[in-house]
Amino acid sequence: MVEVLLQPVGATELWELTYLRDEVPRHLPIRVSVMPHIWALQPPVEAYSWSRMQYRADIINSWLADQLRPLLAPYRLVLGVVNADGYIEGLNFVFGLADPRARVATVYTARLRASYSVDLYRQRLLKETLHELGHLFGLDHCNDPHCVMSFSNSLDDVDRKGSDFCPRCSMRLRQLEAQGFR
């Protein structure tokens, strides 16, 4: 069975990690473990753009893969929960970024928190976590706007989509699972 390690990056709160640990397996056939909260990693300064006041998500993913390389295995993935705002070149921001080759993904919580509702924030966090894990398992963006794999260019897009995979993406996940997520 595939295991996902949730790694706090920055001042991520423990409840965010335990919430994801409990909720993600309800949507994917995986085991989720939380890295001890005392091991929260601080993002590297070289990933920070002072002019944009954001972190480069691709640099964070590479750094996270390097930091946790001894823990990565054929059936173990890492998802960094980053308490910051992220971007990649060519986009103003990202809610998350996956690097399937490195078996690492990150979710950026700063924009997802743009609400006073804890319930709404939890829904957004779960959706974007499932979205990035879907990419790690080999799924592409989906044209179904209600599928968790649809691309989100705004919070409205995140709020519009569900936390489930559409029938097409679910079928593809079952095929990938049968192949051992290779």
C-alpha positions, 0 to 999 in steps of 0.5 A: 500500500502506498504511504504518504508522509505529510511534512509541515513546512513553516508554521503549519498547525498540527490540526491541519496535518491530523485533519488531512491524515484522517480525511485523505484515506477516505478518498484514496486507497493510501495510508497517511502518516504525519511527520512529527510536528517538532520536525517542521522544516523551515523553507530555504531562503533561496526559494523566497522571492523578496519582490513577489513575497512568495516562495518558488514552489519548484524550488521548495519541491526539490529542496523537500525531496533532498531533505527527505530522500532517505524516507522516500521509497517506491511506495512512499510519497511526501506532501509538504503542507507549506504555510506560505504563498507559492508560485512558479514562473509564468503563474502569479501563484499556485495552490500546490505543485506536484513533482511525480518524478521526485515523488513530492508535492506541496500545498500552499495554505496562504491563499486557501485561508482567505476566509474566516470559515474554518470549515471552508478552509478545511474543504479547500485544503483537502481538495488541493491536497487530493489534487496534488496527490492525484498528480503524483499518482499520474493523473492530469488535469480534468475537464470536469469542473466538479472533479477534484482534478480540475485546474483551479485558477482562483478560490472560486474554482477551488470552491466550485469543484468537489473533493471527489474524483470524477468517474473517468479519473476514478477509473484511471486511479483504479487502473494505476492502483492495479499496476501498483501506482507505477 
